[in-house]
């Protein structure tokens, strides 16, 4: 599939067919996420793969899936064949930027103008979403409203932050988000040349 087609086909799908995803497909998707940008090549990103029905239901509860269902959507988190939990470690970035090749001349760590650990995991999430399309899958991203419960459920170390939940699988008829009615903002508001 052409890259442009992959990007234009990507959208958040909120219903999945009852069809398993082959582990080789997951391996290919996750391999591509390893090739995203990473400040200082810190590689502070990681993913947890969940296929257990009980765990998927528990994860869905941390995302308040019931609220989506009450609004007419399918249980797209617990019903998805696979959940990917993207994680990042701010601590890994601080450790990396305290190494000899990254410290300031005075030996101090750089001032972080932007929390690049979130930028980098965001890039990895987007690669996962696009790779899913390229593999013939669809996906959705949901935020967890209870990170403490999600951490405990998946034994996530304290220095690692789960940034959300990616549902993966094969498409089933779904209801598009009502937010799409807003349309895309005008080009003049989106792209600025030479200055704001």
C-alpha positions as CSV (number, residue, x, y, z in Angstrom):
1,X,0.0,0.0,0.0
2,X,1.3,3.5,-0.8
3,X,2.2,5.6,2.2
4,X,-0.4,8.3,1.3
5,X,-3.1,5.7,1.2
6,X,-2.1,4.3,4.6
7,X,-2.3,7.8,6.1
8,X,-5.6,8.6,4.5
9,X,-7.2,5.3,5.6
10,X,-6.2,5.7,9.2
11,X,-9.0,6.6,11.6
12,X,-10.1,5.6,15.0
13,X,-12.4,2.5,14.6
14,X,-14.6,1.7,17.5
15,X,-15.6,-1.9,16.7
16,X,-13.7,-5.0,15.9
17,X,-14.5,-8.3,14.3
18,X,-14.2,-11.5,16.3
19,X,-11.1,-12.6,14.5
20,X,-7.7,-13.1,16.0
21,X,-4.6,-11.2,14.9
22,X,-1.6,-13.4,13.9
23,X,1.4,-12.9,16.2
24,X,3.6,-12.5,13.1
25,X,1.6,-9.4,12.2
26,X,2.0,-8.0,15.7
27,X,5.8,-8.7,15.5
28,X,6.0,-6.7,12.3
29,X,4.0,-3.8,13.7
30,X,6.1,-3.6,16.9
31,X,9.4,-4.0,14.9
32,X,8.4,-0.8,13.0
33,X,7.8,1.1,16.2
34,X,11.4,0.5,17.1
35,X,12.5,2.7,14.2
36,X,10.8,5.9,15.4
37,X,12.8,9.0,16.6
38,X,14.3,8.8,20.0
39,X,16.1,11.7,21.6
40,X,19.7,10.7,22.1
41,X,18.7,7.3,21.0
42,X,17.5,6.8,24.5
43,X,14.9,4.2,23.4
44,X,12.7,4.9,26.4
45,X,9.6,3.6,24.7
46,X,8.1,0.2,25.2
47,X,4.9,-1.7,24.5
48,X,2.9,-4.2,26.4
49,X,0.8,-6.7,24.3
50,X,-2.4,-7.9,25.9
51,X,-4.7,-10.6,24.4
52,X,-6.2,-12.1,27.6
53,X,-9.9,-11.4,27.7
54,X,-9.9,-10.8,31.5
55,X,-7.0,-8.4,31.2
56,X,-8.6,-6.6,28.3
57,X,-11.8,-6.1,30.3
58,X,-9.8,-4.8,33.3
59,X,-7.9,-2.4,31.0
60,X,-11.1,-1.3,29.4
61,X,-12.5,-0.4,32.8
62,X,-9.5,1.9,33.4
63,X,-10.5,3.7,30.1
64,X,-14.1,4.0,31.3
65,X,-15.3,1.9,28.3
66,X,-18.8,1.8,29.8
67,X,-19.2,5.5,29.0
68,X,-18.4,4.8,25.3
69,X,-20.9,2.0,25.3
70,X,-23.6,4.2,26.9
71,X,-23.0,6.6,24.0
72,X,-23.8,3.9,21.5
73,X,-20.3,2.6,20.6
74,X,-19.3,-1.1,20.8
75,X,-17.0,-2.2,23.6
76,X,-14.1,-1.5,21.3
77,X,-11.4,-1.9,24.0
78,X,-12.4,-5.1,25.6
79,X,-13.7,-6.6,22.3
80,X,-10.5,-5.9,20.3
81,X,-8.4,-9.0,19.7
82,X,-5.2,-7.2,20.8
83,X,-4.4,-4.2,23.0
84,X,-1.1,-2.5,22.9
85,X,-0.1,-0.4,25.9
86,X,2.5,2.2,24.8
87,X,4.8,3.3,27.6
88,X,7.6,5.8,28.1
89,X,10.2,6.3,30.8
90,X,11.2,9.9,31.6
91,X,13.8,8.5,33.9
92,X,15.5,6.8,31.0
93,X,15.9,10.1,29.2
94,X,17.4,11.8,32.3
95,X,19.8,8.9,32.7
96,X,20.8,9.1,29.0
97,X,21.3,12.9,29.1
98,X,23.6,12.5,32.1
99,X,26.0,10.4,30.1
100,X,29.3,11.9,29.0
101,X,28.3,12.5,25.3
102,X,25.1,14.3,26.3
103,X,25.9,16.5,29.3
104,X,26.5,20.3,29.1
105,X,30.1,21.6,29.2
106,X,29.8,22.0,33.0
107,X,28.7,18.4,33.3
108,X,25.0,19.2,34.0
109,X,22.1,17.7,32.2
110,X,20.4,19.8,29.5
111,X,17.3,21.8,30.4
112,X,14.4,20.0,28.7
113,X,12.4,22.7,26.7
114,X,10.0,19.9,25.7
115,X,9.4,16.5,27.4
116,X,10.7,14.5,24.4
117,X,9.9,11.2,26.1
118,X,6.2,12.0,25.3
119,X,7.2,13.2,21.8
120,X,9.0,9.9,21.1
121,X,6.3,7.6,22.4
122,X,3.8,9.7,20.3
123,X,5.8,8.9,17.2
124,X,5.9,5.2,18.2
125,X,2.1,5.2,18.6
126,X,1.6,6.8,15.2
127,X,3.9,4.2,13.6
128,X,1.8,1.5,15.3
129,X,-1.4,3.0,14.0
130,X,-0.1,3.3,10.5
131,X,1.6,-0.1,10.5
132,X,-1.8,-1.6,11.5
133,X,-3.4,-0.1,8.4
134,X,-0.6,-1.4,6.2
135,X,-1.2,-4.9,7.6
136,X,-5.0,-4.7,6.9
137,X,-6.0,-4.0,10.4
138,X,-7.8,-1.1,12.0
139,X,-7.1,0.6,15.4
140,X,-8.3,3.0,18.0
141,X,-6.5,4.9,20.8
142,X,-8.0,5.5,24.2
143,X,-6.6,7.2,27.2
144,X,-6.7,5.4,30.6
145,X,-8.5,7.5,33.3
146,X,-6.8,5.5,36.0
147,X,-3.1,5.1,35.4
148,X,-2.5,3.7,38.9
149,X,-4.9,0.8,38.3
150,X,-3.4,0.2,34.8
151,X,0.1,0.2,36.3
152,X,-0.9,-2.3,39.0
153,X,-2.8,-4.5,36.5
154,X,0.2,-4.8,34.2
155,X,3.0,-4.7,36.8
156,X,4.4,-1.5,35.2
157,X,7.5,-0.2,37.0
158,X,7.1,3.1,38.8
159,X,9.5,4.9,36.4
160,X,7.4,3.9,33.3
161,X,4.3,5.8,32.2
162,X,1.6,4.1,30.2
163,X,0.3,6.8,27.8
164,X,-2.9,5.0,26.7
165,X,-4.3,1.9,25.0
166,X,-4.3,1.0,21.3
167,X,-7.0,-1.4,20.3
168,X,-6.1,-3.5,17.2
169,X,-8.0,-5.9,15.0
170,X,-10.1,-6.4,12.0
171,X,-12.8,-3.9,11.1
172,X,-16.5,-4.5,12.1
173,X,-19.2,-2.0,11.3
174,X,-18.8,1.0,13.7
175,X,-20.2,4.4,14.4
176,X,-17.9,7.2,13.5
177,X,-17.1,9.7,16.1
178,X,-19.5,12.6,16.2
179,X,-16.5,14.9,16.6
180,X,-15.7,14.4,12.9
181,X,-18.6,16.7,12.1
182,X,-16.4,19.6,13.1
183,X,-14.4,19.1,9.9
184,X,-10.7,19.9,9.4
185,X,-9.6,23.4,10.2
186,X,-8.8,25.7,7.3
187,X,-5.4,25.5,5.7
188,X,-4.7,29.1,6.7
189,X,-5.1,28.2,10.3
190,X,-3.1,25.0,10.0
191,X,-0.1,26.0,7.9
192,X,1.9,29.2,8.5
193,X,4.8,30.2,6.2
194,X,7.8,32.1,7.5
195,X,5.9,33.4,10.6
196,X,2.6,32.8,12.5
